[in-house]
Amino acid sequence: MGSTYLTLRNCFIPKDGALRHCHVFVKDYRTEKIELVSDAEYGTLPFNERTFGEYSVRCDEEDKITVFECAGIILSPGFIDIQLNGAFGVDFSNPLISGKDVQKVAENLTAFGVTHFCPTLVSSSRETYEKLIPLIGNMCRDDRSFKPTWKAALLGMHLEGPFFDESKRGAHESEHIREKMDSKSFSNTYNKDASCLYDGAGVSIVTLAPELPGALDQIQALSENNITVSLGHTNAVLKDGIDAKKRGATLLTHLFNAMRPFHHREPGLLGLLQHCENGDDEEGIYYSIIADGLHSHPASVKMAYTMSKNVVLVTDAMSAMGLGDGQHSLGSKAVTVLNDMATISGTDTLAGSVASMDSCVRTFKTFTGCSHYEALQAATRNPAKVLGLANKMGSIEEGLFADFVLLDDSLNVIRTILAGSIVHSGDDECHAFKDHCKKLHLEGSTIALSGKRKEIN
């Protein structure tokens, strides 16, 4: 059997701190070569309405060769959402769901540019964990083999709870919260101990409160067994966070939400964004943030990003994402969605979001005034680094899987590509591309291209 080749011509990829004008060559699902196009070599791009899209498909005796003209749009690594509670009517914490329900979410996420995600379980009963961890975890372990796929891949479960401070439980059920930890906590709760959660159960992230009795030892046990430990739903002071980081915690869950607020004498976990134990060479802690315009004020999002560039965009979306206003659920809680705000029914407590990842990328860029490159890093490279997978995904590099999303200058999704094959083409693709062209101030029959595309960086 021959090879399959895909060439993506005249795209702008995030590389070396900016968007660079490149040709990207894919062979058999992986990026084989990236060719930087300089101004001297390529000044203008001939354009007409037929330019954008596949314009050449040739089959040799053995090989299939496809050339795709990007015509100056952005080619980003696929988005990675490490905190997704559900979507499209599927709640990952509902013990009645099936593998087909999880697959439905994975298929539909590609419309929003998501190529990888972590299904997230809120604090639940032991019975629910016993049902769902094997079900979803086995799917995660399958996808971790990094085989070519036509749906968004599951990178591992995110267990958000139940080891929380009761006062910071947010939308989580009080009856499930556990406020102390010991060596048997994980086996008694998840039916797997720390050494088995990653390989044996398909878990990648555990969110917990570091100030709980016994928590520090369990943070170390998790981190030593390939689990990303995130601090959240917590009343921790800064010292608690520093101690947890020393034991292996590398992430803060949905910064500002369900944690001790900042005070000038006790900054809480927010202080970790500026804490550096061993000088400037130390990599600081990462933090996730829900940039939906509801969970955090724009000024707060900008302030955090000014303090640290280690941001990871998450949706924290629940089952109503993609469905609109109405009555929905999160675990055993009833949720009302009105005007894109999800709250526990009858209260003003936020119950996750209904935001999509592409909208979070756009909103984050607006709130912070950052570059296209920086906004894309927050949804691609940074989450890959948090999961220890930067050598496999999160950037467009030779040898990595060709999991891409094509975006216009406003960061709207035009197409999603998995392992070199198009899995989503938006209905508004043509309109999005025409809008992209207008923003480049097109006149006549050419698109002016700059090697560094400075005007949108």
C-alpha positions as CSV (number, residue, x, y, z in Angstrom):
1,M,0.0,0.0,0.0
2,G,1.3,3.4,-1.0
3,S,1.6,6.6,1.1
4,T,-0.8,9.5,1.3
5,Y,0.6,13.0,0.9
6,L,-1.1,16.3,1.7
7,T,0.5,19.7,1.0
8,L,-1.0,22.8,2.7
9,R,0.2,25.8,0.7
10,N,0.5,29.4,1.8
11,C,-0.7,29.0,5.4
12,F,0.4,31.0,8.5
13,I,1.4,28.8,11.3
14,P,2.3,29.7,14.9
15,K,6.1,29.3,15.0
16,D,9.0,31.1,16.7
17,G,6.8,33.6,18.5
18,A,4.7,34.7,15.5
19,L,2.6,33.6,12.6
20,R,4.9,32.5,9.8
21,H,4.1,32.1,6.1
22,C,4.8,28.4,5.3
23,H,4.0,25.4,3.2
24,V,3.3,22.4,5.3
25,F,3.9,18.9,3.9
26,V,2.1,15.9,5.5
27,K,3.0,12.2,4.8
28,D,0.9,9.4,6.2
29,Y,-0.8,11.3,9.0
30,R,2.3,13.2,10.2
31,T,3.9,16.5,9.4
32,E,6.9,15.6,7.2
33,K,8.3,19.0,6.4
34,I,7.7,22.7,7.0
35,E,9.0,25.1,4.4
36,L,9.2,28.8,5.4
37,V,8.3,31.1,2.6
38,S,10.2,34.4,2.7
39,D,9.1,37.7,1.2
40,A,11.8,37.5,-1.4
41,E,10.6,34.1,-2.6
42,Y,6.9,34.7,-2.4
43,G,5.5,38.2,-2.4
44,T,2.0,37.9,-3.6
45,L,-0.5,35.1,-3.9
46,P,-2.8,34.8,-7.0
47,F,-6.4,34.7,-5.8
48,N,-9.9,34.0,-7.1
49,E,-12.9,32.4,-5.6
50,R,-11.6,29.0,-6.6
51,T,-8.2,29.4,-5.0
52,F,-9.1,28.3,-1.5
53,G,-9.5,24.6,-1.2
54,E,-8.3,21.4,-2.8
55,Y,-7.1,22.2,-6.2
56,S,-4.9,19.2,-7.1
57,V,-5.4,15.5,-6.4
58,R,-3.1,13.1,-8.1
59,C,-2.8,9.3,-7.7
60,D,0.4,7.6,-8.7
61,E,0.5,3.8,-8.9
62,E,1.1,3.7,-5.2
63,D,0.7,7.2,-3.8
64,K,-2.2,9.7,-3.4
65,I,-1.1,13.3,-3.5
66,T,-3.4,16.1,-2.4
67,V,-2.5,19.8,-2.6
68,F,-4.6,22.2,-0.5
69,E,-4.4,26.0,-1.1
70,C,-4.8,27.8,2.2
71,A,-4.6,31.2,0.5
72,G,-3.1,33.0,3.5
73,I,-5.3,31.7,6.4
74,I,-4.0,30.5,9.7
75,L,-3.1,26.9,10.2
76,S,-3.0,26.1,14.0
77,P,-2.4,22.9,15.9
78,G,-5.8,21.5,16.9
79,F,-7.2,22.8,20.2
80,I,-6.8,20.8,23.4
81,D,-9.5,21.2,26.1
82,I,-8.4,19.6,29.4
83,Q,-11.6,20.3,31.3
84,L,-14.8,19.4,29.6
85,N,-17.7,18.1,31.7
86,G,-19.9,17.2,28.7
87,A,-21.6,18.7,25.6
88,F,-24.3,18.1,23.1
89,G,-26.7,16.7,25.8
90,V,-24.1,14.3,27.2
91,D,-23.0,14.6,30.8
92,F,-19.8,12.7,31.5
93,S,-20.8,12.4,35.2
94,N,-24.1,10.7,34.4
95,P,-23.7,6.9,35.2
96,L,-26.3,6.1,32.5
97,I,-24.2,7.3,29.5
98,S,-22.7,4.8,27.1
99,G,-19.5,4.7,25.0
100,K,-21.6,5.9,22.0
101,D,-22.5,9.1,24.0
102,V,-18.9,9.8,24.7
103,Q,-18.1,9.2,21.0
104,K,-20.9,11.6,20.0
105,V,-19.2,14.4,21.9
106,A,-15.8,13.5,20.4
107,E,-17.2,13.6,16.9
108,N,-19.0,17.0,17.3
109,L,-16.1,18.8,19.1
110,T,-14.2,19.0,15.8
111,A,-16.6,21.6,14.6
112,F,-15.0,23.9,17.2
113,G,-11.5,23.1,16.3
114,V,-11.0,20.7,19.2
115,T,-8.8,17.7,18.3
116,H,-8.0,16.4,21.8
117,F,-9.8,16.7,25.2
118,C,-10.0,15.4,28.7
119,P,-13.5,14.2,29.7
120,T,-14.1,15.6,33.2
121,L,-16.1,14.1,36.1
122,V,-17.4,16.3,38.9
123,S,-17.5,15.0,42.5
124,S,-19.6,11.9,42.4
125,S,-20.5,8.8,44.4
126,R,-18.2,5.7,44.5
127,E,-20.9,3.9,42.5
128,T,-20.7,6.5,39.7
129,Y,-16.9,6.4,39.6
130,E,-17.0,2.5,39.5
131,K,-19.2,2.7,36.4
132,L,-17.7,5.7,34.6
133,I,-14.0,5.4,35.2
134,P,-13.7,2.0,33.4
135,L,-16.1,3.1,30.6
136,I,-14.5,6.4,29.7
137,G,-11.0,5.4,30.9
138,N,-10.8,2.5,28.5
139,M,-11.6,4.9,25.7
140,C,-8.9,7.2,26.9
141,R,-6.3,4.5,27.0
142,D,-7.3,3.4,23.5
143,D,-6.9,7.0,22.2
144,R,-3.5,7.3,23.9
145,S,-2.1,4.9,21.4
146,F,-2.1,8.0,19.1
147,K,-3.5,6.1,16.1
148,P,-5.1,8.1,13.2
149,T,-8.6,9.0,14.1
150,W,-11.6,10.9,12.6
151,K,-12.8,12.3,16.0
152,A,-11.3,14.3,18.8
153,A,-9.1,12.0,20.8
154,L,-9.6,11.5,24.5
155,L,-6.3,12.2,26.3
156,G,-7.3,10.9,29.7
157,M,-10.0,11.6,32.3
158,H,-9.9,14.7,34.5
159,L,-11.3,13.8,38.0
160,E,-12.4,17.2,39.4
161,G,-13.0,16.2,43.0
162,P,-14.2,15.1,45.4
163,F,-11.2,16.1,47.6
164,F,-12.3,19.7,48.1
165,D,-12.8,22.4,50.8
166,E,-16.5,22.2,51.5
167,S,-16.8,26.0,51.4
168,K,-15.4,26.1,47.9
169,R,-17.3,23.2,46.4
170,G,-19.2,25.5,43.9
171,A,-21.7,23.4,41.9
172,H,-20.5,20.1,43.3
173,E,-22.8,18.1,45.6
174,S,-22.0,18.5,49.3
175,E,-22.7,14.9,50.1
176,H,-19.8,13.8,47.8
177,I,-17.1,16.2,49.2
178,R,-14.3,14.6,51.2
179,E,-12.1,16.9,53.3
180,K,-9.3,14.7,54.3
181,M,-6.9,12.3,52.4
182,D,-4.7,9.3,53.2
183,S,-3.1,6.4,51.3
184,K,-6.4,4.7,50.8
185,S,-8.4,7.8,49.6
186,F,-8.1,7.0,45.9
187,S,-8.8,3.3,46.1
188,N,-11.8,4.0,48.4
189,T,-13.1,6.7,46.1
190,Y,-12.1,5.8,42.6
191,N,-11.5,2.1,43.1
192,K,-7.9,2.5,42.0
193,D,-4.9,3.6,43.9
194,A,-2.5,6.3,42.7
195,S,-0.2,3.9,41.0
196,C,-3.0,2.6,38.8
197,L,-4.9,5.7,37.9
198,Y,-2.9,6.6,34.8
199,D,-2.2,3.2,33.1
200,G,-4.9,1.2,34.7
201,A,-7.8,3.7,34.7
202,G,-7.0,6.2,31.9
203,V,-6.9,9.2,34.2
204,S,-4.6,12.2,33.4
205,I,-5.6,15.0,35.8
206,V,-6.9,15.1,39.4
207,T,-8.0,18.4,40.9
208,L,-7.9,18.6,44.7
209,A,-7.5,21.1,47.5
210,P,-3.9,21.1,48.8
211,E,-4.7,22.3,52.3
212,L,-6.6,19.1,53.2
213,P,-5.1,16.9,55.9
214,G,-2.9,14.3,54.0
215,A,-3.1,16.0,50.7
216,L,0.6,16.8,50.2
217,D,1.6,13.1,50.4
218,Q,-1.2,12.2,47.9
219,I,-0.1,15.0,45.5
220,Q,3.4,13.5,45.5
221,A,2.0,10.0,44.9
222,L,-0.1,11.1,42.0
223,S,2.7,13.2,40.3
224,E,5.1,10.3,40.7
225,N,2.6,8.1,38.7
226,N,2.2,10.4,35.6
227,I,-0.9,12.2,36.9
228,T,-1.1,16.0,36.5
229,V,-2.1,17.4,39.8
230,S,-4.2,20.6,39.7
231,L,-5.2,22.7,42.7
232,G,-8.7,23.9,42.9
233,H,-12.0,24.2,44.9
234,T,-9.8,25.3,47.7
235,N,-9.3,27.8,50.5
236,A,-5.6,27.4,50.4
237,V,-3.2,30.2,51.3
238,L,0.0,30.8,49.3
239,K,2.1,28.6,51.5
240,D,-0.2,25.7,50.9
241,G,0.3,26.2,47.2
242,I,4.1,26.5,47.4
243,D,4.2,23.2,49.4
244,A,1.9,21.5,46.9
245,K,4.1,22.7,44.0
246,K,7.2,21.3,45.7
247,R,5.4,18.0,45.9
248,G,4.5,18.0,42.2
249,A,1.4,20.1,41.6
250,T,1.7,21.9,38.2
251,L,-1.7,23.5,37.5
252,L,-4.4,25.6,39.0
253,T,-8.0,24.8,38.1
254,H,-10.1,27.6,36.7
255,L,-8.2,30.5,38.2
256,F,-10.2,32.9,40.4
257,N,-13.2,30.5,40.6
258,A,-13.8,28.3,43.7
259,M,-10.6,29.5,45.4
260,R,-9.6,32.0,48.1
261,P,-9.8,35.5,46.7
262,F,-6.7,37.7,46.5
263,H,-5.7,39.8,49.4
264,H,-2.7,42.0,49.6
265,R,-1.5,40.4,52.8
266,E,-2.5,36.8,51.7
267,P,-2.6,36.4,47.9
268,G,-3.8,32.8,48.0
269,L,-3.0,30.6,45.1
270,L,-3.0,33.6,42.7
271,G,0.4,34.4,44.3
272,L,1.8,31.3,42.7
273,L,1.8,33.0,39.4
274,Q,4.6,35.2,40.6
275,H,6.3,32.8,43.0
276,C,9.7,31.5,41.8
277,E,11.6,29.4,44.3
278,N,14.8,28.8,42.3
279,G,15.2,32.0,40.2
280,D,14.2,32.9,36.8
281,D,15.1,29.6,35.2
282,E,12.3,27.8,37.0
283,E,9.2,27.1,35.0
284,G,6.2,28.6,36.9
285,I,2.9,26.9,37.6
286,Y,0.3,26.7,34.9
287,Y,-3.2,27.9,35.4
288,S,-6.5,27.2,33.5
289,I,-9.0,29.9,32.9
290,I,-12.5,30.0,31.5
291,A,-12.5,33.0,29.1
292,D,-16.3,33.1,28.5
293,G,-16.9,36.6,29.9
294,L,-18.9,35.2,32.8
295,H,-16.5,33.3,35.1
296,S,-14.0,36.1,35.3
297,H,-14.0,39.8,34.5
298,P,-12.0,40.8,31.5
299,A,-9.7,42.9,33.7
300,S,-9.0,39.8,35.9
301,V,-8.1,37.7,32.8
302,K,-5.8,40.4,31.6
303,M,-4.2,40.8,35.0
304,A,-3.5,37.1,35.3
305,Y,-1.9,37.0,31.8
306,T,0.2,40.0,32.7
307,M,1.5,38.1,35.7
308,S,2.2,34.8,33.9
309,K,2.0,33.6,30.3
310,N,1.5,30.0,31.5
311,V,-2.3,30.1,30.8
312,V,-4.3,27.1,29.6
313,L,-7.7,27.9,28.1
314,V,-10.5,25.5,29.2
315,T,-14.2,25.6,28.5
316,D,-15.4,23.8,31.7
317,A,-18.4,23.2,29.4
318,M,-21.3,21.1,30.6
319,S,-23.9,19.0,28.8
320,A,-25.8,22.1,27.5
321,M,-22.8,23.2,25.3
322,G,-24.1,23.2,21.7
323,L,-27.8,23.0,22.7
324,G,-28.8,26.5,23.7
325,D,-31.0,27.8,26.6
326,G,-33.1,25.3,28.7
327,Q,-33.0,22.8,31.5
328,H,-30.0,20.5,31.7
329,S,-27.9,18.6,34.3
330,L,-24.4,18.5,35.8
331,G,-24.0,15.2,37.7
332,S,-27.0,15.0,39.9
333,K,-27.6,18.8,39.9
334,A,-30.3,20.5,37.8
335,V,-28.9,23.3,35.7
336,T,-30.6,26.2,34.0
337,V,-29.1,27.8,30.9
338,L,-30.2,31.3,30.1
339,N,-28.5,33.7,27.7
340,D,-25.4,31.4,27.6
341,M,-25.1,31.4,31.4
342,A,-25.3,28.0,33.2
343,T,-26.4,28.1,36.9
344,I,-27.6,25.6,39.4
345,S,-31.4,25.8,39.1
346,G,-32.9,28.2,41.5
347,T,-29.5,29.8,42.4
348,D,-26.9,32.1,40.9
349,T,-24.1,29.6,41.3
350,L,-22.3,29.0,38.1
351,A,-22.4,25.4,36.9
352,G,-19.6,25.3,34.3
353,S,-20.0,27.0,31.0
354,V,-21.6,26.5,27.6
355,A,-18.7,28.1,25.8
356,S,-16.9,26.4,22.9
357,M,-13.1,26.4,22.8
358,D,-12.8,28.5,19.7
359,S,-15.0,31.2,21.3
360,C,-12.7,31.1,24.4
361,V,-9.7,31.7,22.2
362,R,-11.3,34.7,20.6
363,T,-12.5,36.1,23.9
364,F,-9.1,35.6,25.6
365,K,-7.4,37.5,22.8
366,T,-10.0,40.3,23.1
367,F,-9.6,40.5,26.9
368,T,-5.8,40.5,27.0
369,G,-4.9,42.2,23.8
370,C,-2.4,39.4,23.1
371,S,-1.3,38.3,19.7
372,H,-2.8,35.6,17.6
373,Y,0.2,33.5,18.4
374,E,-0.2,33.9,22.1
375,A,-3.9,33.1,22.1
376,L,-3.3,29.9,20.1
377,Q,-0.5,28.8,22.4
378,A,-3.0,29.0,25.3
379,A,-5.2,26.4,23.6
380,T,-2.5,24.2,22.0
381,R,1.1,24.2,23.2
382,N,0.4,25.0,26.9
383,P,-2.2,22.3,27.6
384,A,0.1,19.8,25.8
385,K,2.9,20.8,28.1
386,V,0.7,20.5,31.2
387,L,-0.1,16.9,30.2
388,G,3.5,16.1,29.3
389,L,2.6,15.6,25.7
390,A,4.4,18.5,24.0
391,N,6.5,16.0,22.1
392,K,3.4,14.6,20.5
393,M,1.0,17.5,20.0
394,G,0.3,21.1,20.6
395,S,2.5,22.5,17.8
396,I,3.2,22.1,14.1
397,E,6.5,20.3,14.0
398,E,8.1,17.7,11.8
399,G,7.2,14.2,13.0
400,L,4.0,15.1,14.9
401,F,0.5,14.1,13.9
402,A,-1.1,16.4,11.4
403,D,-4.0,17.5,13.7
404,F,-4.8,21.0,12.6
405,V,-7.5,23.7,12.6
406,L,-7.8,26.3,9.8
407,L,-8.8,29.7,11.1
408,D,-9.6,33.1,9.6
409,D,-8.0,36.2,11.1
410,S,-10.8,36.5,13.6
411,L,-10.0,33.0,14.8
412,N,-13.2,31.5,13.5
413,V,-13.0,27.8,12.6
414,I,-13.0,27.1,8.8
415,R,-11.8,23.5,8.7
416,T,-10.5,20.8,11.1
417,I,-8.0,18.3,10.0
418,L,-7.1,15.1,11.9
419,A,-4.1,13.0,10.9
420,G,-4.0,14.7,7.6
421,S,-7.7,14.2,6.7
422,I,-10.5,16.8,6.8
423,V,-13.1,15.9,9.5
424,H,-15.0,19.2,9.6
425,S,-15.8,21.8,7.0
426,G,-18.0,24.5,8.3
427,D,-21.2,25.4,6.5
428,D,-20.1,29.0,6.5
429,E,-16.6,28.2,5.3
430,C,-16.9,30.2,2.1
431,H,-18.3,33.2,3.9
432,A,-15.6,33.0,6.6
433,F,-12.9,32.9,4.0
434,K,-14.4,35.9,2.1
435,D,-14.5,37.9,5.4
436,H,-10.9,36.9,5.9
437,C,-10.0,38.3,2.5
438,K,-11.9,41.5,3.2
439,K,-9.9,42.0,6.4
440,L,-6.7,41.7,4.4
441,H,-8.0,44.7,2.3
442,L,-8.0,42.8,-0.9
443,E,-8.2,44.6,-4.2
444,G,-8.0,43.0,-7.6
445,S,-6.7,39.5,-8.0
446,T,-3.9,39.1,-5.5
447,I,-3.5,38.6,-1.7
448,A,-0.5,40.5,-0.4
449,L,1.4,38.3,2.0
450,S,4.1,39.1,4.5
451,G,6.6,36.5,5.6
452,K,6.0,37.4,9.3
453,R,2.4,38.6,8.9
454,K,3.1,41.5,11.2
455,E,-0.2,43.2,10.9
456,I,-2.0,40.5,12.8
457,N,0.6,39.7,15.4
